[in-house]
Amino acid sequence: MGLLSILRKLTSNPDKELRLLLLGLDNAGKTTILKILASEEITNITPTAGFNIKSVVTDGFKLNVWDIGGQRKIRPYWKNYFENTDVLIYVVDSADKKRLEETGIELYELLSDEKLKNVPLLVYANKQDLPDSLTAADLAEALGLPSIKDRAWQIQACTASQSKGVREGMEWICKNFKFK
């Protein structure tokens, strides 16, 4: 089931626009999640060198998902996409313990930006199928998510390559927030 199907079920007013900003380190699974949300094939995914945008207009509802590359040289440009973000989705490779500190630093830099003030945060703890991956609860603790008091946040375990857990994260967004 694609994101659009979920939104049709959960939103009572279809005359809304939702802007989702999808960020995280390279190889975390952002593009895979984007393709799952758009109900697209995920067999051939390459690293995002810039950004991907998926926009869908149907029944008066406009969905804009911005997937920005996560390579170190691209990250300074993330700030160019913050304006008018309704929800920040941050994707973490739960099995990449070597870069856990790096992903935490990047996340907190995002959360400290004035343009993302009070923007709800959904963290996907991706790649739960891999050996030795951190659970969503352990990842939340490692990233210090419980200390976040200035915005609503949720962590969602997922295995995007198997379409597991992605829908549940989107349901949290749709049930808890009102959009433009």
N, C-alpha and C positions, 0 to 999 in steps of 0.2 A: 504494500500500500504506500503510495507516494505522499509527500507532504501536503499536496493540494487536497487529496481525499480527506486527510486528517483535519485540515483547516475547514473544509466544508462541513464536517461533522461538529466541530467544536466552536465555531464562531457563529454568533447569532446575527451579526451585522456584516454582510459581505462587502459593504462599501468602505473597505479599509485597506491601508497599505502597510506592509510589514517589511522593514529593512533589517536583515540579519547579516552581521559581519562575522565571517568564519575565519578564525586565525589559529595559529599554533606553529610549532617548529616544523621544518621540512620533514617529510615522511611520517607525519603523525596520523594521516588519514583524512585530511580535510576534503580533498577532491572526491575521494570515495564516498564520504558522507554527502557531499553536494549531489553526486550522481544518484545516490540512493534516494535522496529527497525528491529528486526530479524524475524518479522511476526510470533511470537510464541504465544501460549496460555498463558493468564495471570490470570487464575482463581485460581491458587495455588502458591503463591509467599511467600517464607519465608525470614527472614532477612539474609543478606549476612554475613557470619562469616569470610570470607576472601576476595575472589574476584571471579568474573565471567569474562570470556573472550569469545567473539564471533568473529570468523574469518571466512570470506567467500572469496573464490577465484573464480572468474568467468570472462570470457572474458578479461583476463589479468589484472583484478582489484582486489586488496587485501584490504579488510576492516578489521581492528582490533579495536574492542571496548572493553575497559577495564573498568569494573564496580567494584570499590573497596568499601568494607564495610565502613559504616560511624559511627560505634560505637566509643565512645571516646577512648577505648583502642586500636583500629585499626588505628586511624588517624595518629599517629606518623610514621606509615609505608607507608603512602601515598607517601612520597618523593622517595621511592624505585621504583616508577612507572613513574616518571616525564620524564625520558630520551626519547628523540625522539617523544615527544607528538606534534601532529600537531594542535589539538584544545582541549581546556579544556572545558568540559561541567560540569557546576555546577548546581545541582538540589536543589531547595528550596521548602519546604512545606509552601505554602503561607498562610495557616491557623494557623501555629504554631508560634504565636506571642511571646510566652514565650521563644522561642529559637532563635528569630530573631537576637539578639545581638551576640549570640554564633556562628550562621552560618556566620554572617558578619566577625567576627574575624577570623574564619577558612578560609574564602574566601580570605581575605587580606593577610593572612599568605602564602597561595598558590601563590598569585600574586607577592609576594615579593621574591619568590625563583628564583635564577639565572637560573635554568634549565627550568623554565617556562617563561623566559623573552621574551616578544613580542609574546607569544602564544595567538592566538585569544581566546576569552571567549564567550561562549554561556551560559546564565543563563536561566534555565527553571523555571518559576514561576508556580510550579505544584499545583494541587489540587484546581483549580479555582472553582470547583463545590461545595466546602464546604462553609457553612455559615461563614460569617465574614472573608473570605480570603482576603488578600491584592491584589489589582489589580497589574498587571505587572508594571505599571508606579509608583504606590506607593511603591512597593517593590524595584524598581530601586533606588528611592530616599532614602528609608530607608537604603539600602546597600551602598549608596554613589557611585553608578555606574557612574553617569555623571562626576565624578571627575577623572575617569580613562582616562589617556591620552597616556599611553605607549603601548597600544594594541587596536585592534578592539574588540568591544564587542557588544552583542545584548542580550536583554531580551525577552523571548518568553512565553506568557501565555499558559498554557496547563493543561489538565486533562488527564494524562497518562492512567488512568484506563478506559477511554472512547476513547482513541486514538485521542484526540483532541489537536491540536497545536504542536504535536511532529514533524510531517512532515515539518511544516513551519520552525522550528528551523534548521532542517537539510538542507532545501533548502537555508537558509541564508548562511550556511557554504559552500555549494557546489557552490553557485553563486559568492562568494566573495574571495575565496582563491585558490591558486595553491598549489599542494602538490607534494611530491617526485615522 
